Amino acid sequence: MSFIVDNEPVFRLAAFGAILAIMIGLETAVPRRKRVASRLRRWITNLSITALGAVLARVMALATVPLAATLAAAWAASHNIGFLNAVEWPLWLETAISLAFLDFAIWFQHLLSHRVAVLWRIHRVHHADRDFDATTALRFHPIEIGLSILYKVALALALGPTVFAVVLFEVALNGFALFNHANFAIPTGLDRWIRRLVVTPDFHRVHHSVHRDEHDSNYGFSLAIWDRLFRTYRAQPREGHDEMTIGLGRHQSAEPTQLGWTLLFPFLRAPPAERSSPKERD
């Protein structure tokens, strides 16, 4: 277990780098949509904000009270805390339960980030991107990254998953996020079958529409079941994938490609409708 904990960053970085390279290759070979913003400027901003989030995550993991899901899982196991640490079930079953529970929890967290006004102010940094590609999956404000880490720590303490299950989930979550944000074309018939189980790029792209009823749908990152089960699934954007507008309606300029603006965006004064109710936003 200590080997997994000690080498988790290496495992995750290796998987992340390999999947990102594959997605960029597919985007280059068979692009789904034409770009509307500078690829270089977007990539610099999206990768820079990711690096800042990674630094924050590392600092939290090295804090006096370590804040990381894997460390929390290891601590819970050593102190017999959490539901799964109180039962004697086969490892395969506990791992399956852990993966399903954690995936649902991330779906629910994403739902809250749209429904709770203060969380939406932070999360809209992700939605401000005017294009949709694998780097969009990395575009989360450091504050949101920090809150997400605390949320996962709480989940690990409550559930008591194995460290292996947590590492496997984190790698899968990052991989699926890169996949379902990637700008590459999947044949319609194949996409129809894949999305029965997991979230595809066409499935998730609807969530990045400028229209509120569309970006308040399709919250899943990995499994497709949660949106279908809780009736937040929308099959296609009303304007089609080629013609739909991605981003936030009030921010269709070059601002979202700028790192400084992106970091300050949660603190910029929002229009009255957006401040009063997340249901009236972009």
KOLPA-597124 format. One line per 2 residues: number of its first residue (from 1); for each residue z, y, x of N, C-alpha, C. Coordinates in nm, 3 decimals. Atoms other than C-alpha are relative to their C-alpha. Example, Ala and Ser with C-alpha at 12.3 -4.5 7.8 and 13.67 -1.06 7.14 Angstrom:
! residues 2
1	0.000 -0.119 0.089 0.780 -0.450 1.230 0.000 0.120 0.090 ~ -0.006 -0.119 -0.082 0.714 -0.106 1.367 0.073 0.109 -0.077
***
This chain:
! residues 282
1	0.000 -0.121 0.083 0.000 0.000 0.000 0.000 0.126 0.086 ~ -0.004 -0.117 -0.087 0.088 0.243 0.278 -0.134 0.024 0.067
3	0.133 -0.014 -0.061 -0.252 0.172 0.436 -0.094 0.075 -0.094 ~ 0.086 -0.066 0.098 -0.426 0.279 0.115 0.038 0.147 -0.012
5	-0.045 -0.138 0.012 -0.213 0.592 0.082 -0.041 0.081 0.122 ~ 0.029 -0.073 -0.124 -0.261 0.689 0.447 -0.150 0.027 0.016
7	0.144 -0.013 -0.021 -0.638 0.640 0.434 -0.076 0.043 -0.125 ~ 0.067 -0.044 0.124 -0.709 0.765 0.082 -0.101 0.112 0.024
9	0.098 -0.108 -0.020 -0.873 1.091 0.203 -0.129 -0.050 0.064 ~ 0.119 0.054 -0.066 -1.110 0.890 0.423 -0.088 -0.075 -0.099
11	0.074 0.076 0.101 -1.208 0.655 0.141 -0.071 0.094 -0.097 ~ 0.056 -0.090 0.100 -1.261 0.936 -0.105 -0.111 0.087 0.058
13	0.101 -0.084 -0.062 -1.453 1.155 0.138 -0.128 -0.077 0.028 ~ 0.118 0.082 -0.028 -1.685 0.872 0.239 -0.078 -0.028 -0.127
15	0.067 0.027 0.127 -1.759 0.780 -0.122 -0.063 0.127 -0.056 ~ 0.050 -0.128 0.050 -1.800 1.145 -0.218 -0.129 0.039 0.073
17	0.117 -0.038 -0.079 -2.043 1.215 0.066 -0.122 -0.086 -0.030 ~ 0.110 0.091 0.026 -2.253 0.908 -0.005 -0.060 0.025 -0.138
19	0.050 -0.021 0.136 -2.279 0.970 -0.380 -0.068 0.135 -0.013 ~ 0.061 -0.134 0.003 -2.350 1.342 -0.335 -0.138 -0.003 0.064
21	0.128 0.009 -0.068 -2.631 1.261 -0.090 -0.104 -0.070 -0.088 ~ 0.091 0.074 0.088 -2.783 1.011 -0.335 -0.044 0.089 -0.117
23	0.033 -0.086 0.114 -2.766 1.257 -0.625 -0.095 0.113 0.041 ~ 0.089 -0.107 -0.048 -2.927 1.537 -0.421 -0.138 -0.055 0.027
25	0.129 0.064 -0.024 -3.200 1.296 -0.317 -0.076 -0.023 -0.130 ~ 0.064 0.023 0.129 -3.270 1.203 -0.680 -0.043 0.132 -0.064
27	0.036 -0.131 0.055 -3.265 1.569 -0.785 -0.126 0.055 0.065 ~ 0.117 -0.047 -0.073 -3.524 1.645 -0.520 -0.125 -0.081 -0.037
29	0.114 0.088 0.028 -3.745 1.346 -0.603 -0.047 0.009 -0.144 ~ 0.037 -0.002 0.143 -3.736 1.358 -0.985 0.088 0.100 -0.076
31	-0.082 -0.101 0.067 -3.587 1.689 -1.107 -0.018 -0.003 -0.152 ~ 0.003 -0.002 0.147 -3.500 1.714 -1.477 -0.037 0.136 -0.055
33	0.024 -0.137 0.046 -3.508 2.093 -1.518 -0.036 0.090 0.116 ~ 0.029 -0.101 -0.100 -3.644 2.392 -1.331 0.125 0.085 0.022
35	-0.116 -0.083 -0.032 -3.384 2.603 -1.153 -0.025 0.145 -0.043 ~ 0.013 -0.141 0.038 -3.314 2.958 -1.269 0.069 0.092 0.101
37	-0.073 -0.080 -0.099 -3.090 3.075 -0.981 -0.029 -0.054 0.140 ~ 0.021 0.040 -0.139 -3.106 3.061 -0.602 0.082 -0.124 0.033
39	-0.070 0.124 -0.034 -3.021 2.709 -0.490 0.098 0.022 0.114 ~ -0.085 -0.022 -0.117 -2.880 2.826 -0.156 0.125 0.076 -0.037
41	-0.116 -0.081 0.036 -2.652 3.091 -0.305 0.096 -0.080 -0.088 ~ -0.084 0.082 0.086 -2.527 2.854 -0.572 0.075 -0.104 0.081
43	-0.062 0.106 -0.079 -2.461 2.578 -0.324 0.110 0.054 0.090 ~ -0.102 -0.060 -0.087 -2.274 2.806 -0.086 0.127 0.029 -0.081
45	-0.114 -0.033 0.085 -2.050 2.927 -0.370 0.070 -0.125 -0.051 ~ -0.060 0.119 0.057 -1.997 2.587 -0.531 0.071 -0.086 0.105
47	-0.063 0.078 -0.106 -1.924 2.412 -0.202 0.120 0.072 0.060 ~ -0.113 -0.078 -0.054 -1.699 2.695 -0.083 0.122 -0.010 -0.091
49	-0.113 0.008 0.093 -1.486 2.686 -0.397 0.058 -0.140 0.001 ~ -0.048 0.138 -0.014 -1.465 2.308 -0.357 0.087 -0.014 0.123
51	-0.078 0.006 -0.123 -1.342 2.349 -0.001 0.136 0.064 -0.019 ~ -0.128 -0.065 0.026 -1.072 2.590 -0.116 0.090 -0.089 -0.085
53	-0.078 0.092 0.082 -0.964 2.342 -0.382 0.052 -0.118 0.081 ~ -0.041 0.111 -0.085 -0.953 2.063 -0.122 0.116 0.039 0.091
55	-0.109 -0.050 -0.086 -0.732 2.275 0.106 0.129 0.007 -0.082 ~ -0.118 -0.009 0.086 -0.496 2.343 -0.184 0.057 -0.139 -0.028
57	-0.046 0.137 0.027 -0.481 1.971 -0.267 0.073 -0.058 0.120 ~ -0.062 0.052 -0.121 -0.398 1.889 0.094 0.137 0.064 0.024
59	-0.127 -0.070 -0.016 -0.124 2.152 0.107 0.103 -0.056 -0.097 ~ -0.092 0.055 0.099 0.028 2.016 -0.213 0.047 -0.140 0.039
61	-0.036 0.136 -0.042 0.021 1.663 -0.072 0.099 0.001 0.117 ~ -0.088 -0.010 -0.116 0.207 1.783 0.240 0.127 0.080 -0.029
63	-0.116 -0.081 0.037 0.467 1.985 0.049 0.128 -0.082 0.013 ~ -0.131 0.066 -0.011 0.840 1.907 0.066 0.013 -0.113 -0.101
65	0.012 0.103 0.103 0.798 1.719 -0.261 -0.149 -0.027 -0.015 ~ 0.145 0.024 -0.001 0.452 1.562 -0.212 -0.058 -0.006 -0.141
67	0.064 -0.007 0.131 0.222 1.639 -0.505 -0.141 -0.057 0.011 ~ 0.129 0.068 0.003 -0.059 1.386 -0.523 0.017 -0.125 -0.084
69	-0.011 0.112 0.092 -0.134 1.112 -0.772 0.033 -0.131 0.072 ~ -0.026 0.124 -0.073 -0.137 0.834 -0.512 0.144 -0.006 0.051
71	-0.139 -0.004 -0.048 0.194 0.944 -0.363 0.097 -0.019 -0.116 ~ -0.086 0.016 0.117 0.343 0.968 -0.712 0.001 -0.145 -0.046
73	0.007 0.141 0.039 0.221 0.615 -0.791 0.083 -0.087 0.094 ~ -0.078 0.076 -0.098 0.374 0.482 -0.468 0.150 0.021 -0.022
75	-0.141 -0.032 0.024 0.704 0.659 -0.541 0.049 -0.067 -0.127 ~ -0.038 0.063 0.126 0.707 0.531 -0.899 0.021 -0.150 0.018
77	-0.013 0.144 -0.025 0.654 0.174 -0.777 0.128 -0.032 0.075 ~ -0.120 0.026 -0.080 0.936 0.198 -0.522 0.128 0.024 -0.079
79	-0.118 -0.029 0.081 1.174 0.332 -0.789 -0.008 -0.066 -0.139 ~ 0.017 0.073 0.125 1.050 0.106 -1.070 -0.006 0.093 -0.121
81	0.017 -0.100 0.106 0.945 0.404 -1.281 -0.141 -0.013 -0.058 ~ 0.130 0.006 0.065 0.662 0.405 -1.533 -0.019 -0.128 -0.077
83	0.017 0.112 0.092 0.546 0.171 -1.806 -0.044 -0.128 0.071 ~ 0.054 0.122 -0.060 0.344 -0.071 -1.593 0.092 -0.060 0.105
85	-0.097 0.054 -0.095 0.625 -0.105 -1.339 0.113 -0.074 -0.070 ~ -0.105 0.067 0.077 0.848 -0.233 -1.619 -0.049 -0.130 -0.062
87	0.055 0.123 0.057 0.617 -0.519 -1.717 -0.056 -0.088 0.111 ~ 0.054 0.095 -0.097 0.488 -0.828 -1.539 -0.134 -0.052 -0.052
89	0.133 0.036 0.048 0.119 -0.838 -1.624 -0.092 -0.026 0.118 ~ 0.095 0.026 -0.110 -0.176 -0.965 -1.416 -0.054 0.132 0.057
91	0.047 -0.121 -0.066 -0.306 -0.713 -1.164 -0.130 0.051 -0.063 ~ 0.128 -0.042 0.059 -0.653 -0.713 -1.322 0.020 0.074 -0.131
93	-0.027 -0.062 0.128 -0.507 -0.624 -1.662 0.063 0.138 0.019 ~ -0.064 -0.129 -0.027 -0.284 -0.348 -1.525 -0.101 0.101 0.054
95	0.102 -0.089 -0.054 -0.579 -0.206 -1.333 -0.093 0.049 -0.109 ~ 0.089 -0.038 0.111 -0.802 -0.209 -1.642 0.069 0.101 -0.092
97	-0.075 -0.094 0.085 -0.530 -0.038 -1.849 0.012 0.135 0.068 ~ -0.015 -0.125 -0.076 -0.475 0.219 -1.576 -0.128 0.082 -0.003
99	0.128 -0.071 -0.004 -0.844 0.307 -1.549 -0.034 0.059 -0.137 ~ 0.031 -0.049 0.135 -0.888 0.336 -1.927 0.094 0.114 -0.040
101	-0.097 -0.102 0.038 -0.568 0.536 -1.977 -0.026 0.131 0.076 ~ 0.022 -0.119 -0.080 -0.639 0.777 -1.692 -0.130 0.070 -0.040
103	0.126 -0.061 0.042 -0.997 0.829 -1.808 0.019 0.074 -0.133 ~ -0.029 -0.069 0.125 -0.876 0.912 -2.159 0.080 0.127 0.025
105	-0.084 -0.116 -0.030 -0.614 1.147 -2.014 -0.082 0.115 0.056 ~ 0.087 -0.105 -0.054 -0.883 1.337 -1.821 -0.089 0.057 -0.110
107	0.075 -0.049 0.116 -1.094 1.357 -2.137 0.084 0.097 -0.081 ~ -0.090 -0.084 0.080 -0.794 1.502 -2.322 0.029 0.131 0.073
109	-0.021 -0.120 -0.079 -0.725 1.747 -2.039 -0.119 0.094 -0.012 ~ 0.122 -0.080 0.013 -1.086 1.864 -2.060 -0.007 0.065 -0.138
111	-0.003 -0.055 0.135 -1.053 1.908 -2.435 0.095 0.119 -0.008 ~ -0.098 -0.110 0.002 -0.740 2.122 -2.388 -0.051 0.121 0.075
113	0.050 -0.113 -0.079 -0.918 2.335 -2.128 -0.097 0.085 -0.080 ~ 0.087 -0.077 0.089 -1.153 2.443 -2.406 0.075 0.055 -0.121
115	-0.071 -0.038 0.122 -0.900 2.470 -2.688 0.115 0.098 0.025 ~ -0.113 -0.089 -0.032 -0.616 2.655 -2.510 -0.054 0.121 0.077
117	0.064 -0.121 -0.051 -0.713 3.016 -2.436 0.025 0.022 0.150 ~ -0.030 -0.029 -0.140 -0.533 3.053 -2.101 -0.067 -0.102 0.093
119	0.069 0.101 -0.080 -0.680 2.725 -1.974 -0.151 0.024 0.001 ~ 0.143 -0.030 0.006 -1.026 2.827 -2.091 -0.038 0.111 0.097
121	0.030 -0.109 -0.093 -1.008 3.147 -1.885 -0.025 -0.053 0.142 ~ 0.018 0.060 -0.132 -0.977 2.929 -1.575 -0.119 -0.095 0.001
123	0.104 0.102 0.005 -1.211 2.651 -1.682 -0.140 0.060 -0.013 ~ 0.134 -0.058 0.020 -1.496 2.888 -1.771 -0.070 0.030 0.132
125	0.064 -0.010 -0.131 -1.558 2.926 -1.397 -0.101 -0.113 0.016 ~ 0.090 0.116 -0.007 -1.712 2.580 -1.420 -0.124 0.022 -0.086
127	0.110 -0.019 0.095 -1.927 2.680 -1.718 -0.088 0.121 0.033 ~ 0.078 -0.120 -0.032 -2.048 3.007 -1.566 -0.123 -0.032 0.083
129	0.117 0.038 -0.079 -2.293 2.820 -1.342 -0.124 0.001 -0.089 ~ 0.121 -0.014 0.083 -2.642 2.905 -1.472 -0.097 -0.116 0.019
131	0.078 0.121 -0.019 -2.792 2.585 -1.336 0.094 -0.119 -0.012 ~ -0.077 0.122 0.022 -2.679 2.226 -1.372 -0.050 -0.103 0.100
133	0.034 0.103 -0.097 -2.683 1.997 -1.069 0.129 -0.059 0.056 ~ -0.117 0.071 -0.051 -2.451 1.779 -0.864 0.109 0.094 0.051
135	-0.102 -0.092 -0.051 -2.278 2.081 -0.707 0.079 0.065 -0.113 ~ -0.075 -0.054 0.114 -2.178 2.202 -1.055 0.126 -0.082 -0.023
137	-0.116 0.088 0.015 -1.942 1.903 -1.061 0.114 0.041 0.092 ~ -0.100 -0.042 -0.098 -1.758 2.067 -0.770 0.056 0.138 -0.031
139	-0.030 -0.140 0.026 -1.730 2.412 -0.926 0.122 0.014 -0.093 ~ -0.124 -0.019 0.074 -1.366 2.425 -1.038 0.090 0.094 0.079
141	-0.086 -0.098 -0.064 -1.136 2.715 -0.963 0.121 -0.070 0.064 ~ -0.117 0.061 -0.064 -0.854 2.629 -0.718 0.123 -0.009 -0.091
143	-0.113 0.007 0.092 -0.601 2.711 -0.991 -0.013 -0.121 -0.091 ~ 0.022 0.117 0.085 -0.758 2.447 -1.215 0.022 -0.128 0.079
145	-0.023 0.116 -0.085 -0.754 2.202 -0.925 0.150 -0.027 0.014 ~ -0.145 0.015 -0.015 -0.383 2.265 -0.872 0.065 -0.052 -0.127
147	-0.055 0.046 0.128 -0.303 2.222 -1.242 -0.038 -0.146 -0.026 ~ 0.046 0.137 0.019 -0.509 1.903 -1.250 0.081 -0.097 0.085
149	-0.082 0.085 -0.088 -0.313 1.761 -0.955 0.138 -0.024 -0.063 ~ -0.131 0.014 0.064 0.018 1.829 -1.132 -0.008 -0.091 -0.122
151	0.021 0.084 0.119 -0.118 1.667 -1.448 -0.013 -0.146 0.039 ~ 0.018 0.139 -0.044 -0.224 1.353 -1.260 0.130 -0.058 0.056
153	-0.131 0.046 -0.049 0.116 1.333 -1.089 0.087 -0.043 -0.118 ~ -0.078 0.034 0.119 0.283 1.338 -1.432 -0.050 -0.129 -0.063
155	0.057 0.122 0.057 0.045 1.069 -1.556 0.040 -0.122 0.083 ~ -0.035 0.111 -0.087 0.115 0.849 -1.253 0.146 -0.039 -0.016
157	-0.142 0.029 0.019 0.491 0.878 -1.305 0.027 -0.064 -0.135 ~ -0.022 0.055 0.134 0.466 0.800 -1.675 -0.058 -0.141 -0.014
159	0.068 0.128 0.016 0.220 0.510 -1.650 0.045 -0.103 0.103 ~ -0.037 0.092 -0.106 0.322 0.359 -1.317 -0.114 -0.089 0.046
161	0.112 0.081 -0.048 -0.024 0.243 -1.202 0.018 -0.034 0.147 ~ -0.004 0.030 -0.143 -0.074 0.079 -0.865 -0.074 0.108 0.076
163	0.070 -0.097 -0.083 -0.188 0.297 -0.577 -0.148 -0.034 0.004 ~ 0.140 0.044 -0.001 -0.507 0.091 -0.566 -0.073 0.051 -0.124
165	0.063 -0.043 0.125 -0.580 0.173 -0.932 -0.025 0.151 0.001 ~ 0.015 -0.146 -0.005 -0.525 0.545 -0.872 -0.114 0.039 0.093
167	0.108 -0.030 -0.094 -0.753 0.552 -0.567 -0.135 -0.037 -0.062 ~ 0.124 0.045 0.064 -1.017 0.353 -0.756 -0.042 0.098 -0.109
169	0.031 -0.097 0.106 -0.993 0.594 -1.049 -0.052 0.131 0.056 ~ 0.041 -0.128 -0.059 -1.020 0.903 -0.831 -0.142 -0.009 0.056
171	0.135 0.019 -0.055 -1.328 0.767 -0.652 -0.102 -0.009 -0.113 ~ 0.090 0.014 0.114 -1.486 0.668 -0.985 -0.020 0.133 -0.072
173	0.008 -0.128 0.069 -1.406 1.004 -1.144 -0.091 0.097 0.075 ~ 0.085 -0.088 -0.081 -1.561 1.198 -0.856 -0.146 -0.046 -0.004
175	0.136 0.053 0.001 -1.863 0.968 -0.852 -0.071 0.025 -0.131 ~ 0.062 -0.023 0.131 -1.928 0.991 -1.224 -0.025 0.148 -0.025
177	0.021 -0.144 0.017 -1.883 1.369 -1.219 -0.126 0.046 0.073 ~ 0.121 -0.033 -0.075 -2.150 1.399 -0.949 -0.124 -0.053 -0.071
179	0.113 0.063 0.071 -2.375 1.161 -1.143 -0.037 0.075 -0.127 ~ 0.036 -0.058 0.129 -2.349 1.321 -1.484 -0.024 0.151 0.003
181	0.043 -0.139 -0.017 -2.399 1.673 -1.348 -0.133 0.010 0.076 ~ 0.119 -0.002 -0.085 -2.701 1.574 -1.140 -0.125 0.036 -0.080
183	0.123 -0.047 0.063 -3.036 1.734 -1.222 -0.116 -0.094 0.033 ~ 0.112 0.092 -0.020 -3.253 1.424 -1.214 -0.033 -0.068 -0.131
185	0.049 0.054 0.126 -3.461 1.262 -1.486 0.023 -0.150 -0.011 ~ -0.015 0.141 0.034 -3.366 0.931 -1.642 -0.089 -0.025 -0.122
187	0.084 0.029 0.117 -3.623 0.775 -1.878 0.082 -0.003 -0.128 ~ -0.073 -0.013 0.126 -3.522 0.843 -2.239 0.055 -0.133 -0.051
189	-0.045 0.130 0.048 -3.504 0.476 -2.334 0.116 -0.055 0.081 ~ -0.109 0.047 -0.087 -3.286 0.390 -2.035 0.126 0.082 -0.022
191	-0.115 -0.087 0.024 -3.061 0.691 -2.095 0.070 -0.039 -0.129 ~ -0.056 0.038 0.129 -3.013 0.579 -2.456 0.093 -0.120 0.013
193	-0.083 0.118 -0.020 -2.871 0.248 -2.334 0.120 0.028 0.090 ~ -0.110 -0.028 -0.093 -2.664 0.380 -2.044 0.110 0.079 -0.068
195	-0.101 -0.086 0.061 -2.490 0.644 -2.255 0.083 -0.070 -0.106 ~ -0.086 0.077 0.088 -2.355 0.375 -2.484 0.132 -0.033 0.069
197	-0.119 0.036 -0.077 -2.107 0.301 -2.206 0.055 0.117 0.082 ~ -0.047 -0.107 -0.088 -2.091 0.590 -1.959 -0.077 0.130 -0.027
199	0.059 -0.133 0.019 -2.171 0.962 -1.955 -0.116 0.019 0.096 ~ 0.120 -0.024 -0.080 -2.523 1.042 -1.834 -0.022 0.150 0.015
201	0.028 -0.143 -0.013 -2.665 1.377 -1.717 -0.045 0.065 -0.131 ~ 0.045 -0.057 0.127 -2.844 1.434 -2.050 0.115 0.007 -0.101
203	-0.119 0.000 0.086 -2.520 1.343 -2.231 0.086 0.122 0.030 ~ -0.095 -0.105 -0.037 -2.311 1.592 -2.036 -0.064 0.139 0.003
205	0.066 -0.131 -0.008 -2.571 1.869 -2.003 0.020 0.081 -0.127 ~ -0.024 -0.068 0.128 -2.521 1.951 -2.371 0.127 0.083 0.008
207	-0.130 -0.065 -0.014 -2.164 2.048 -2.280 -0.010 0.133 0.075 ~ 0.015 -0.123 -0.078 -2.297 2.325 -2.054 -0.092 0.101 -0.068
209	0.082 -0.092 0.078 -2.500 2.497 -2.326 0.074 0.133 -0.023 ~ -0.062 -0.129 0.031 -2.440 2.867 -2.400 0.055 0.003 -0.142
211	-0.045 0.001 0.139 -2.385 2.776 -2.765 0.138 -0.066 -0.011 ~ -0.139 0.046 0.007 -2.017 2.732 -2.852 0.012 -0.140 -0.059
213	-0.013 0.131 0.062 -2.066 2.434 -3.081 -0.049 -0.111 0.090 ~ 0.049 0.101 -0.093 -2.249 2.256 -2.801 0.091 -0.014 0.121
215	-0.089 0.018 -0.115 -2.019 2.337 -2.509 0.142 -0.040 -0.042 ~ -0.124 0.059 0.049 -1.727 2.236 -2.730 -0.025 -0.142 -0.050
217	0.030 0.139 0.031 -1.860 1.880 -2.736 -0.019 -0.076 0.131 ~ 0.031 0.083 -0.117 -1.921 1.588 -2.496 0.090 0.029 0.119
219	-0.099 -0.030 -0.103 -1.602 1.627 -2.293 0.014 -0.108 0.107 ~ -0.022 0.112 -0.091 -1.623 1.290 -2.120 -0.060 0.020 0.138
221	0.052 0.000 -0.136 -1.671 1.249 -1.746 -0.050 -0.139 0.039 ~ 0.035 0.137 -0.039 -1.688 0.871 -1.715 -0.040 -0.083 -0.122
223	0.030 0.082 0.117 -1.660 0.658 -2.030 -0.047 0.086 -0.117 ~ 0.058 -0.074 0.113 -1.864 0.767 -2.332 0.077 -0.022 -0.130
225	-0.064 0.039 0.124 -1.631 0.610 -2.586 0.087 0.108 -0.063 ~ -0.098 -0.094 0.055 -1.382 0.895 -2.621 -0.066 0.104 -0.089
227	0.067 -0.099 0.084 -1.630 1.152 -2.754 -0.049 -0.062 -0.131 ~ 0.044 0.068 0.123 -1.766 0.900 -3.003 0.120 -0.030 -0.090
229	-0.119 0.037 0.076 -1.419 0.788 -3.108 0.063 0.120 -0.069 ~ -0.065 -0.118 0.055 -1.286 1.141 -3.162 -0.099 0.102 -0.057
231	0.104 -0.078 0.068 -1.612 1.277 -3.305 -0.028 0.134 0.067 ~ 0.040 -0.120 -0.075 -1.681 1.530 -3.032 -0.134 -0.024 0.070
233	0.128 0.036 -0.061 -2.012 1.366 -2.942 -0.115 0.075 -0.065 ~ 0.123 -0.063 0.047 -2.339 1.558 -2.973 -0.114 -0.059 0.081
235	0.104 0.075 -0.068 -2.653 1.363 -2.890 -0.093 0.086 0.083 ~ 0.100 -0.083 -0.068 -2.892 1.645 -2.795 0.028 0.148 -0.027
237	-0.010 -0.144 0.027 -2.897 2.025 -2.758 -0.107 0.042 -0.100 ~ 0.093 -0.040 0.105 -3.068 2.205 -3.046 -0.134 0.050 0.053
239	0.124 -0.056 -0.057 -3.324 2.367 -2.814 -0.069 -0.097 0.095 ~ 0.057 0.097 -0.092 -3.396 2.053 -2.613 0.047 0.026 0.142
241	-0.052 -0.013 -0.137 -3.301 1.992 -2.251 -0.084 0.092 0.087 ~ 0.085 -0.084 -0.083 -3.599 2.177 -2.106 0.015 0.148 -0.034
243	-0.005 -0.139 0.045 -3.553 2.496 -2.310 0.141 0.054 -0.017 ~ -0.136 -0.047 0.021 -3.174 2.513 -2.348 0.044 0.094 0.112
245	-0.056 -0.092 -0.098 -2.985 2.792 -2.171 0.137 -0.051 0.042 ~ -0.126 0.051 -0.057 -2.702 2.682 -1.943 0.084 0.117 0.049
247	-0.090 -0.103 -0.050 -2.398 2.893 -1.861 0.077 0.066 -0.112 ~ -0.070 -0.079 0.100 -2.203 3.159 -2.048 -0.091 0.115 -0.040
249	0.096 -0.097 0.051 -2.402 3.394 -2.267 0.013 0.139 0.058 ~ -0.020 -0.137 -0.051 -2.248 3.713 -2.128 -0.020 0.010 0.151
251	0.009 0.000 -0.146 -2.302 3.612 -1.766 -0.127 -0.073 0.045 ~ 0.128 0.060 -0.038 -2.671 3.537 -1.717 -0.065 0.078 0.115
253	0.048 -0.073 -0.117 -2.703 3.755 -1.405 0.027 -0.084 0.124 ~ -0.025 0.072 -0.125 -2.656 3.663 -1.039 0.149 -0.013 0.031
255	-0.143 0.001 -0.029 -2.277 3.710 -1.061 0.059 -0.139 0.023 ~ -0.062 0.132 -0.021 -2.188 3.339 -1.099 -0.037 -0.067 0.132
257	0.035 0.058 -0.130 -2.362 3.266 -0.767 0.080 0.062 0.113 ~ -0.077 -0.070 -0.102 -2.121 3.498 -0.583 0.142 -0.056 0.008
259	-0.130 0.062 -0.017 -1.805 3.346 -0.439 0.114 0.092 -0.044 ~ -0.106 -0.093 0.036 -1.589 3.658 -0.477 0.014 0.015 -0.151
261	-0.002 -0.014 0.146 -1.685 3.707 -0.841 0.053 -0.127 -0.064 ~ -0.042 0.129 0.057 -1.631 3.337 -0.912 0.151 -0.018 0.010
263	-0.144 0.015 -0.018 -1.278 3.339 -0.771 0.079 0.098 -0.087 ~ -0.068 -0.102 0.080 -1.190 3.657 -0.963 -0.025 -0.016 -0.150
265	0.043 0.009 0.139 -1.355 3.552 -1.289 0.114 -0.027 -0.099 ~ -0.108 0.024 0.098 -1.039 3.410 -1.457 0.086 0.123 -0.027
267	-0.087 -0.117 0.013 -0.866 3.746 -1.404 -0.074 0.123 -0.052 ~ 0.076 -0.112 0.054 -1.147 3.970 -1.528 0.030 0.017 -0.147
269	-0.031 -0.028 0.140 -1.085 4.139 -1.859 -0.104 -0.064 -0.091 ~ 0.090 0.070 0.092 -1.231 3.924 -2.134 -0.024 0.084 -0.124
271	0.026 -0.070 0.127 -1.394 4.059 -2.451 0.109 -0.033 -0.101 ~ -0.108 0.022 0.098 -1.149 4.095 -2.746 -0.008 -0.134 -0.071
273	0.014 0.126 0.073 -1.291 3.794 -2.930 0.042 -0.118 0.086 ~ -0.035 0.110 -0.089 -1.248 3.572 -2.625 0.148 -0.003 0.028
275	-0.143 -0.004 -0.024 -0.893 3.693 -2.569 0.079 -0.050 -0.121 ~ -0.078 0.031 0.119 -0.787 3.641 -2.930 -0.009 -0.145 -0.042
277	0.017 0.139 0.045 -0.929 3.295 -2.995 -0.108 -0.069 0.080 ~ 0.103 0.072 -0.075 -1.108 3.040 -2.780 -0.115 -0.044 -0.088
279	0.107 0.041 0.090 -1.313 2.950 -3.090 -0.106 0.109 -0.015 ~ 0.095 -0.109 0.016 -1.484 3.291 -3.077 -0.067 0.039 0.131
281	0.049 -0.036 -0.132 -1.585 3.281 -2.712 -0.150 -0.023 0.010 ~ 0.143 0.019 -0.024 -1.930 3.246 -2.550 -0.049 -0.128 -0.063
***
